[in-house]
Amino acid sequence: MKAYIGIDVGTTNTKVIVVTRNGIEKIHKLQTAKKLMDGVEFFDLDKIERNLRSTINMIRESYQVAGIACTSVGESVVPVASGRKLQDPIVWYDTCTKALQEEYENLVNQLAPYRISGSRDIYYYSLYKILFMQRKGMVKLNDVEYWLPVSSYIAYRLTGNAVWDMTQAYRSHMVDIHQRCWNEQLLNAFKIPVQQLGKLDYTSSFVGYYDNIPVFLAGHDHLTGTYGLISLFGSELIFDSMGTASYIVGVATEKENEFHLDSPFMKTGGNIGIAFQDKQYYFASGIRFHGKLIELVLKFLGLRVSSKRFKKLNSSISKIPKDYIFCIYTNGDNIVGEKADGVNFVQIPPDCSQEQILQNVYLYLCYTSRITVENLWRLLGRLPVVVGGALVGNDVFMNYKASMLGETLYYLDTTELTALGASVAAIRGARDEETLLSLREKITFRKFEPLDEDVVQMNMLYHKINGQYERLLKR
């Protein structure tokens, strides 16, 4: 049977999904290999690629593969030459590049302001990883043929061709989002040859062949999930992609330069990036510590998500709370932005219980989501919100979220929306309308509907939380 493979190289896990006209046939989950060297965390590409090739070959024994596309985390960048990597990529969130960002902040803000880059300057962008690798002697600039994001590296290893997806280029901080080309003035300032970054193209563009199988482009993980959704159901939606990090995205097409913004559309956060075709943009903001924050708290509490103890604890906080016991803020969130490091719990009562800690983490994540969604609604209209990620399976958390937004939340009957988006990129790249239409019919929306009394209670709590953060930030 004809099938398409979608690959999602995530921070923690790598998913490989098989899609046919019958829908999602199989999902293979692999651990994303990483390693620590001199205090810096890297992806282990040899192990990742070996596992992917083995999985692809196994799938080929049962299916006639008609297309492959790979999405991945952003920011992490791989130097390559003569068909191989010269160095493993730094994991996207590693803070080793902070000093470089502080050193070059004024120059970068001058050459890549928001009106060109669509983003504030942030330490984890690909630009700083390139500079770090050079400064530390990991690679010599003249030895590099291309710098590639992880998703493009996998496609490069399969086909021999180097192509950046536009959504990944945005996460490099080296692209002009309106001209849809590399920012050569910025690159020249850092002596990075534009030829080393290679070709730019949109999601689902043809890259090359892997053993007679066409390989198509996919990009940044959260955006590839968005691409899959709007390809199947249209662009009139907001996608809340909840993974290790979260990213809430809406897509719109520009008419007369109305998206040429000089400053962010949010007080803290608010990115505008390149979407999936000419004149199309995405608006987004996210939380760097989303699933990772829950994982961190459970580690401190000695719990695993799969354990009976966690399920009992989670069930015990199902009722909407009346108070936000203590404040939380994290690096890169839409409360403090880049003005704080790591994860911060403030004014925790000495008698705080496990239930209250978990409850507060849920409230923090839902509160920050509402800030972003309300800003997107102001820009794009009150579009329906579609949620994706493993947390969709947590009914308690999702009831908090739906109640905080005062909105019905929609989700698909699969948590692997990013890998699904990659498979849709391959299907659309192959121009297989029959499979796309069949997939649309097979995949259905489900929904979380909050109770009216929960919405009222959570709305009161939202305004109370606002006041707590206003007082905290004035100190």
N, C-alpha and C positions, 0 to 999 in steps of 0.2 A: 504493500500500500504506500502511496505517495505521502511523504511527511516532511515537516519543516522543524528545524532544531533552533531553539532560542536558548542562549547561554547568558547567565547573569553571574558575573564575578563580583560577589559582595564582600563586605568587610569581614564577616564571620563565616559565611557559607557561600558556596558556589552552587547554583541550580542549573540544571540542563532539562529543558522541557521539550517534549515531543508533541507536535500538533498535526492532526490530520483533518479531513473533512468531517470526521466524527467528533471533533473537539480535542480536548487535552487527553492524550493517550497515556503518557507517562511523565513523571517528574523524578529526576535523579538529584539527590542532594549530596554534595561533597564538602568537606571542610576546606576553607580557603587557607592555604599554608602561608605562615608568616615566620619570620626569624628576627632575633634581636642581635645587633652587632654594635658594639661601642655605645650602647645606650640609645640607639636609633632603631626603630622598627621598620622592617622591609617586608614586602610580599615576596614569597619564594616562588618565582615564576617557573622554575624547572618542575617543581612538584605540581603546581597548578596546571601547567600545560600537559604534563604526563597523564594526570587524572582526566583531563578533558579529552585528550586523544583516545584514551582507552574507552571512555564513555561513548564518544562519537562512533568509534569502530563497533562497539557492542550494539548500538542503535542501528547501524547499517546492516547488521546481520538479519534484522527483522523488518526493516522499512527501506523503501526507495527514497532516499533523502533528496529533496528538490531544492533545498536552500538552507543556509546557516547564517545567523547573525549573532553577534556577541555584544552585550552591554556590560558596563562595569562601574565601579566607583569612579569619581572624578579626581582631579588634582594630581594623583600619582602618575609619574611620567617615567618612561623607559628609554634610555639611550641605546640605539641599535646601529649596527653596521654589518654589511655582508650577510644579512639574513639572520643575525643572532643578537642577543642582548649583550651589552657591555657591562651592565650593572643592574641589579634588581632595583625596583622602584621603592621609594620611601612610602610607607603607608600614609594615606591622605591626612590623617589627623595628627601625625607626629609633630611635636612642638620644636623640633631641632632648628627650624627655619625662622623662628621668631626674631632672633637677633638680626638676621639679614633684613627682614621686613622693616624693622625699626631703623636700621642703617640707611635704607634706600627709600623710606616712606615719602619724603618730600619730592624726590625725583620722580617716583612712580606716580604720585598724585598729579604731578605736573604733566606727565606724558600720557597717562591713562586715566584721566578724570572720569567721573560717572557718566558724563555725556558721550564718552567713547566706549568705556568698558562695561557700563551698566551695573557696576558693583563698587562697593568700597574696597579698598586695598586690604587683603587679608593674608596672613602669614602662610597659610597652607596651600595657596595657589601654585600651579606648576612652575611659574616663573622662578619662585624662590627655591624650589626643589632643584631646578637646573643650576642655579647659582651655588647652592649648597654643595652639590656633587662636584662642581668644578673647584670650588674653594678648598674642599677637603681632599682633592686629588683622586677622587673615585673614578673620574673620567677626564680625559683631555679633550677639549672642545674640538680640536682638529680631527680627532679619531671618530667623532660621531657623524653618522650619515643622516639619521633622523632621531628626533625625540617624539615618542608616541605615548598616548594614554594607554592604560591596560587593555581596554576594549579594542583599540586599533592594533595593539601589539599582537593580540591573538589572531586577528584577521591577517596581519602581516606575516605571522608564522605559518598560517594556512595557505596564503596566496603569494607572498613575496612582495606585495604592494603596500605602500605606506599612505594611508588616508586618515585624516582627522574628521570625526563627526563634529558638526557645528556646535552641538551642545557640550561636547567635551572641550572644544577650543575656548568656549566662554569661561570654563573653569580654570583655564590657564592664566587668565588676566592679560593675555597677549594679543587679543583680537579686537577689532573695531566692529561692534555689534551692528552698526548701521550700514557700513560699507561691505560687511561680510568678508573681511580680508584680515590678514595679520597686521598688527600695528607696528609697521616697520620703523617708525621713529623710536618707539620704545625698545625694539630689538636692537637697533643700531647703538643705542646708549649702553647696552649691556654686551655688545659685540657678539650677539647670537645671529648667525646667518639665517635669513628667512627660508633659504632652501632646506635647512635642517628640520623645519617644522612640516614641510610637505604640503600636500593638497588638502583643501577644505571641501567638504560636501555635506549634503543633508542625509538624515536618517533614511534608510532603505535604498541608498545608492549602491550600485554594483561596485565591488572591490576587485574581485578576481575569482579564480577557480581553485578549489581544493580537490584534487583527484576527480575532476569533472563535475564537482558539486559547486554551484555558484554560491559565493559568499557575499553578503550584503552588509552595509554599514548600520551599526547602532551606536548609541552614545552614552551619555551620563545616565546612571541607573534610574533615578527618579524621573527624569525626562523621557526615558524610553518607556517606562510604565505609562506616563501621560500619553505618549505617542500611540501606544496600543489602545488605550481607552478612546481617544478621539477618532482613531481610525475605524473603530468598531461602532461608536455611538455618537460621534459628532463632538464639536469643540465647546458646546454650551454646558460646561461643567467645570468644577474645581476639583483637583485631585489632591488628596491628603495622603502622601506616601510615607508610611511609618516603618522605618527600619532601625538600624543602629543609630542613624540620624534620621531626622524627618525633613520633608520638604513639601510645602503646600503650593500648588501651581495652578495658574489659570492662563489660557492662551487666547490671543486676539490678533487680528490683522490690522495693520496700520493703513489709514487712508491718506492723510495729509500731514505727515511728520508729527502727529500728536504724541508719539511715543519717543520723540527725541527730548528726553528729560535731562535737566541740568543737575538735579539732585534726587535722592531716593524718595520713593512715594510713601515710605514709612519713616517714622521718627528714628527707629532703630531697626535695621534690616531693610528689606525691600529691594530685591534684584530685578532687573529687566534683562532678559537674555535672548539669544537667537533660538527660534523654534524650528519648524520643520519645512518651511518653504520661504521664498522671498516675501519680504514685508510682514512676515508673521513673527510675533514675539511671544515670550512667556514672561509672566510676572510671578514672583515667588518670594518666599521667605521660609526659613527653617530653623530647626533646633539641632545643634551639633550633638548634644547628649540627649537622645530620646530613648530608644530601647536600651542604649548603653547605660543610661541613668538607672533604669529599673534593674538592669543586670547588676550594676554596682551596689545598689541598695540590698538586693537579695543576697549578694555575696556577703555583705556585712551582717545580715541577719541569719546567715548560714542556711539559706533556702535555695532550692532549685524550682524552676517553673513547673517541672513535671512532678514535683513531690506532693504528697497528700497534705503536708503541713502548709505549703503555699496555697493550695486550693482551699483549705479551711480558712486561712488568714484572708484570702481574697474574698471569699464568701461572706466573711464577718463584716466587711466594709461596704456591702452592697447598697446600704441605705445612704442617700445623699447627705453629706455632712452639713453642719451649720457653721463651722469655723475653719479657718486656715491657720493651723496651730503655729507654724513658723514659716519664714520666707526662704525660698530657694531661688538662686540665680546661677547661670552657667555661662562659660565662655561662648560667645557667639549667639546668645539667645536674643529675643526682641525686647528684653527688659534692660540689659546693661551692654549688649553688643560685645565689643572687644575690650571693654574697660575692666574686665575681670578674667582671672585665670581659673581653669578647671571647674569643679563643682563646689558650690558654696551653700551650706545650710546655716541660716542665721537665726539666732534667738530661739534655739530649741529648748523647750522646757525640760528640766532634769528628770521629770517623771513621764516623759513622752513614751508611749507604748509602740510596739511594732505595728499595730493597726493604724495608729495616727501617722507614723512615718510613711507607710505605703500609701495611705489616703492622701497625704500632702503631696507626694510625688505625682500621683494621678492628677490632683488638682492643678499643680504647676504645669504639667504637660497640656492639660485641657485649656487652661487659662491662656498660655502662650499661643495655642492653636486659634483660639477665638480672636486674639489680637490680629493675627495674620488674615484669617478668613474675612473679618469685618473690613479690613483694608482692601482686600481683593473685591469684595462686594461693592465697595464705593467706586472702584475703578471699572469693574466689568458687569455690574448688575448682580442681583441676588440669584446667582446660579446654584444649582444643586451641588452638594458635596459628596464625592465618592471617596471612600477610604480603602486603603490597601495595606498589607503587611501582616506580620504574625499577630499583632495586638488585636486584629479583627476577631480573633478567637477568644478574646477575653471579654465576656459579656458585661462584667462589672465596669471595666475601664470604658467600654464603648457606651454604656449608659451614662457615665459621667460626661463623656465627650458630647454626645447628642444633647444632653440636658444643658451643658454649658453653652452650646451653640444655639439652643432652642430650635433645633432643626432635625428633620429626618435625615439620617445618614445612609447612603447606599453603598453596597459592596458586592463584589462578584463572588461566585461560588468557588473561588480559588484564592489562596493567599499569595500566589506567585505571580503578581501582576507585572513585575519587572521582566522576568523571563518570558512571560506571555507577550509583553511588548516587543521583545527581541524577535520572537517567532513571527509576530505580525509584520515586523520590518522585513523579514525574509519573504513572507507571503506577498506583501505589497511590492517588494523589489522584483519578485518573479512574475508580478502582474497576474496572480492567480485569484481572480475575482470569485470564482466558484468556491474555493476553500474559505476565502474571507467571509463571504455571505453565509456559508454553512456554519462557520465559527460564531458568527454573530447570532445565529439562531440557537446554537447549542449553549451559549453562555448567558446566564440570566442574572439579573440584579436581585439581591435580597436587601433588607433594610432594618435599621434600628430606629424605632420610634419612641421618643421620650414621653413620659407621662407629664401632663400639664403641671401637676404639683411639683414634680422634680425640676421642671424648667423654671418655675417661679422661685424655688429655693436656690437653684444654682445661679440664677440671675442676681439675686440679692447677694450671694456669696461673691460673685464676680466683682460687683461694685465695692464690696468690702475689701477684697484682695487688692483692687486698684488703690484704695486709700492706704493700705499697708505698704505697698511698694512706693507710693509717693512720699510717705514719711521716711521710709528707709533711704531712698535716693537723695533726700535733702540733707541727710546727716553728714 
